[in-house]
Amino acid sequence: MSLSIGIVGLPNVGKSTLFNALTRKSVLAANYPFATIDPSVGVVAVPDERLWKLSTFSKSAKTIPAAIEFVDIAGLVKGASEGEGLGNQFLTNIRETDAIAQVVRIFEDENIIHVTNKIDPLGDIETINLELIMADLQTVTKRLQNVGRDVKRGDKTAVIENDLLTRVDTALKAGKLASTIVPNEFELPLLKSLHLLTSKPILYVLNKKAGGKNLDQVKDERWTKLMQFMKETNSSYVVVDARIEEELKDLESADKVAFRAELGGDDDGVNSLIRTSYDMLGLIMYFTTGEDETRAWTIHRGWTAPEAGTAIHGDFKEKFVRAEVIEWDKLLGAGSYVAARDRGLVRTEGKEYIVKDGDVIEFKI
């Protein structure tokens, strides 16, 4: 399954720098607003040591990791929903993604300008979220007008949608995200069809700078307020140093650890960002492995074996007969697939089996 995450934020908070670090693909990252005029897209491998251990175990000719598509979107500014800055075209780009990674600057540096001339992480978040809310309000208002005509004709589906839209409209006008609305089973597909920006999961990427005044390190009041917001809204966030990660993007893992410490960094924020994105979207991975290839497959948590098979091919759900399943670490521990089978570690599972993260599966169709 394809997965796309849009990187957004105010100008000069580190969006394109983060994108470079994530994708090893150079895009324009200049010290002025709107340096990125067209969205750039990069496909990023999901870091998972289990995949490589299985590949070595099977002596696979190919190793194929799961992937996330990141889209670098130009900086939004106050009034973007009304066309300010580069406005609506970038809101459209966000609409096409599965989730949003909102980059927020948490460091002070007088040599790097900020569009508002002050460092206020929570204020930045409120500005971006308000623009997303205003764009969604336009969508909902227009849809309410269209649905209203169907409601008058007694269309039952329209009545359900009208009730949903009214609740979403009320939330948006109160400054709340559409994701705060909990739809019932009938409303869920209607809500998804609206493609609202604020219905998407948001991961806040808090960008710091080695050697700078980082709000998290000095325990600034702005940091306290930011953490209170994260707790109250149950939001997902990661802390990264995008500049360090960009400088280290071409190094191998072993070298990265040493150079990151030398540059003043203390964590691999990029890998943390990718893993957190997966968790936030409720995704897991299972594996197939053999001499030809070892591969990670992305599915939604809670999928049954036939549903999981569709990640490989759409026909697998209908043609599914059974699945042979073993946990990845038990397979490695057994020493070989034959030994694992002899020990009874390989299980035969049917259509009701719920696939677990880290399962190694062979589908029988």
Protein Blocks (a to p, Z undefined) as FASTA:
>chain_A
ZZddddeddehiopmmmmmmmnopacdddfbehkbmbdcddddddddfklmmmmmmnopa
bdcdddddddddddddehklnopajlmmmmmmmmmpmbdcddddfbdcfkbccfklpacf
klmmmmmmmmmmmmmmmmmmmmmmmmmmmmmnopaklmmmmmmmmmmmmmmmnopafklp
ccdfklmmmmmmnopaklpccdddddddehiacfklnopaklmmmmmmmmmnopacdddd
fklmmmmmmpcfklmmmmmmmnopabdfklmmmmmmmmmnopacdddddfkbccddddde
hiafklmmmmmomklmmmpmbdcdddfklmmmnopaklmmmnopaccddfklccdehiac
dddZZ
